[in-house]
Amino acid sequence: MTVRAFLIGLFISVLVSLWPSYTTYILRSARADYAHLSVAILLPFLVLLLVNLYFSRKSKGLTPSELILIASMGMVSALTQGEWLAGYFLGVITAPIYFASTENGWVDTLLTRLSDWSVVSDHHAAVAFYEGLPAGAAFPWGSWIVPLFWWGCFFLAFYAANLCLMVIFRRQWMDYERLPFPLAAGLLELTGEHGQRGTLMELLRNPRFQIGFFVAFLVFSWDIVSWFTELIPPLQANIDRQIFIGEGFPYLRFKTNPLTIAFGYFTESNVLFSIWFFHLVMVLQVGLMNRLGFEMGSPDPWCSYHPAVGWQSFGGLLAFVLWGLWVARDHLSAVFRKAFTSRGGDVDDSGELFSYRTAVFVFLGCVLFSVLFFWALGLSGWAALAFWSATLVLYLGLARIIVETGLIYLRTPITAQAFTWHVLGITGIGPMNALALGLAYTFFADAKTIGVTTLAHIPRLGGAMSLSRRRLVPPAVGMAFIAGALAVFVFIIYQGNYTVGSYNFGSVSFNGSGDGGIGVWLLTANRIRSNALETDWMRLGWLGFGAIFTLGLYALRYRFPGIALHPIGFAISASDVLRSGISSIFIVWVCKTLILRFGGLESYRRNTPLFMGFVVGFLAAIACGAIVDFIWFPGQGHKINGW
């Protein structure tokens, strides 16, 4: 790691947390918090690669290792912006105070039980954040510093635990199971590290890349032109079209996303087939249950569109994770022997970002801090065991799936909060545990997880660097995470207090929407007051069915290795976000199948630049849209990208 690479990486880290916040909250234009490989880093990194081409001709360009470090720092920092972290965190810790009223009874139900250090407890400070500070009023430092400090410590510990967990699994996934890491492989190809054949310059010169670029760019740019005049009808390339198949059946969603299509091209064909096949099966399943009058209640926030398929999909994910742990048992045993005994010579950790002993002890220390932190918030006993166990399954499962598939628009089928609620019920956890589960939406909302899916690629990227530089990656990405979080928190708090007020950002995190902080506390307060929610054996039954079915799929694949049905498809097919991407997955599955059938592997490789062109063309259109909104439509922008 060089000084210039670190400084550029630090600058990029601040930039990738700020520009999406500005375009989302102020311009109301492009958002960058949808995907696990965020547009927030992809856009500035591509610009950096283009600038680096110029300096490389003068022998002053950044080396591939420097570019990898910068990309790693930016990827980690991008986790702090928008509804990855900042939106839900600041919304959850301010909403109960600002939205409390005599009518909703939150003062007695919530505020008397919430710790002052866990939320912005001063009503005037919360009002100033949502509506703006009165003229001449001093900023309420005391109301913000304490919760920001303690939550910042938790976020840093949680981030470190995720990184250590991924270091522990890196060798198992990369060397033993040969998982493809398509996102990391794509970044390595662009940088040219370790003899990768593809570089940005070679891509720019490739005719197939140029075709892909202009197709994506022109389609989405047409809509940008239509913003200026009604004489040009928009193509609405990003519109979500609904296809109804029958009364009572969930509608199918048709929506094309160039990033899903492009990254799906690198996903195994049987995985792509399994995803859309099982999604269609679950749509039919829900429709039949609705027609037969089968009722289970409504789904929890940020879970699947129907609780039955959500819980059976989570059962599949549970079996998927447990099967992966069983397969990795020898490697994990060697890691822990290395950490706890002097007889660890059977596993070599010299090529990792840090030693296995460091990874294990830091992981355990950070987990202990996280558990004690939420114990102080009120999460204890069986509720803590249920929540943290489900969190581990969901985090590890989604990280493994994205490492294997490269699909960047995914969410978990349920949340750890929903699992805890329905396994124990409010009668089994009590009000304090319920409040702690509400506060857990600060880092586990939107069901995307925070950090682990991106951090899973950091050891893979670091492995392409020389050993002497590799050990410097963890402190660099740690500094990037801190810099990004500080920058975005300060920006949002400043804009809320000194400009339009966060209520006017147009974001679900702050505008009173049920998808934001107020939705979290409405659900929590209502369940505490009703005191009626008990263990839901029906949902647990669907969980068990999903787990057994997934284990049966594994047995079937071992008996018939050529079968096209993959457990990953079942484990994530009930993800609500997947509904908007399923048409793109089907399209890329058809394209890839035809290419391999009629052209073979060589044709598949020749067409790779075409799909990379889709990525760059779409990103260029997003950038153009944000620039146009900045100049001509400030505060009234347009959103080109979505799920």
C-alpha positions, 0 to 999 in steps of 0.5 A: 500500500502506498501513501497516494493510494491510501489518500485517494482511497480515503477521498473516494471513501468520503465521496461514495458516502456523500454523493448518493446522499446529496442526489437522494435527499437534496436533488431527489435524483439517483439513488445508490443504495440498492445493490450489494455492489453499490453504484456509489463506488462503481461510478467514481471507480470507473472515472478513476480508471479512465483518469488512470489511463491518461497517467499510465501513458506517462508512467505515473498511473496507479498500479493494479494493487493500488487500484484494488486497495482503492476499490476495496476502501470504496466498497466498504465505505459505500455501505454507510450511505442511504438505506444501507446504514445511515437512513435507517439508523438515523430514522430509528433513533429519532422517530420515536421522539419526533412522532410520539403523540397523545394519540399513539401513546408512544410516551408510555409504551416506548419512551419511558423504556428507551435508554437516553443513550440509545436514541436522540431523547431530547424532543427539541433536538428531534424536531430540529432534525426533522423540521430545521433549527430555529434561526439563531438556535445553537446546535444540540450537541449533547443530544447527538454525541452520546448516541452517535458515540455508542452506536458508532462503537457498535457499528465498528465492532460489528463491521470487524466481526464480519470481516473476521468471519469472511477471513475465516471462510475465505480459504474454504470458499475460494480454494476448497469449494472453488466459488467464483467470486464474480464481483471480485473477478470483474474488478480484478479484470478491470484493474489487470492485477496478476495477469488478468487479460481484460483491462478497461482499455481493451474493453473500450476497444472491443466492438461488443463492449461498445454495442452493449454500452450504447444500447444501455446508454441510449435506452436510458438516456432517451428518458433523460431527454424526455424530461425536457419536453412532452413531445418526446415520449419516455421509454420508461426503461426502468418501469415496473410492469405488473403481469396478472395471472389470475385472481388471488395470485401474486402478480409477476413483475417485468422489469429490466435491470442492466446490472442484474443482466450483466452480473447474471451472465457470470452466474451458473446457468443451473442457479439462474434456472433454479431462481426463476423456476422456484420463484414461479413455483412460489407465486403459484403456491401463494395463489393457490393458498389465497384461492383456498382461503389459507390465512397466516396473517401479514408478513413482517416489514422487509420480509417476503410478500407472503409469510408462508413462502418467506419462512419456507425459504428461510428454512431453505437458507438455514439448511443451506448454511448448515450444509455449508458449515458441515462441508467446511468442518475440517477447515473450521477445525483447523482454523480453531486449532491454529487459534487456540493451540500450538498444533496449528501447523496443518493450515497456513494462514500466511496468505490471509489478510491477518492470521487466523488467531487474530481473526478468531479472537477479534471475532469473538471479542466483537461478538461479545461486545455486540451481545453485551451492547444489545443486552444493555438495550434490553435484548437478553435470554432466549430473545438474544439467542434467537436473534443472534442465531438468525442473524448469523444464518442470514448474514452468512447465507446471503454472503455465500450466495452472492459470492457464488452467484454475483447477483447484487440485488438480493434481500433475505426472505425474512429478518432476524427480528421477525424470526424472534418475534414469531418464535417466542411471541411478545408473551415470551420476550416482554417489552424490553426485548421488543424495544431492543428488536426495534433498535436492531433495525438500525443495522438490520433493516431492508433485509440486505444485511450490513457489510458482510456481503461486501466484506466477503469480497475484500479477502478475495481482492486482497489475495491478488495483492502481494503479501507485503501489501496484503496485511495493510488492507484491513486497517485501510478499509477500517479507516474507510468505513469510519471516514464514510460513516462520519461523513454521511452522518454529519452531512445528513444531520447538518442538512436536516438541521440547517436546510430543508429538514429531514422530513422533506428529504423525500426518503422513507427513512424520515418522512413518516412512511411505514417503510422507515423508522416510524413503521418500526416503532408502530409495529413495536408499540402495537405488539407491546400494547396488544400483548397477544402475539404468541409462538407461531407454529404455522410459520415454524412448520413452513420453516421445517418444510423448507429445511427438509426440502432443501436437504432433499435437493442436496441428496438429489444432486448427489444422486443425480449430479446433472440435475438443474435444480440448485438449493440456492434458487429455493433459499432466496426465491421468496425474497421480495426484491427478487420479484423485480429482478426475476424477469432480468434473471430469466432474460440472462438465463435464456441468453446464456443458454443459447450462447452456450448451446450454439456457440460453446464456451468460446462464444461465451467468453467472446460475448463477455464484453457485451455484458460489461458494456451494459454495466458501463452504459447504464452507469454512464446514464445514471451519471448523466441523469444526476448531472441533468437533475443538478443543473435543470431539476434541483429538488425535483429530480428523476430516478433512473436506477432501482431494484 
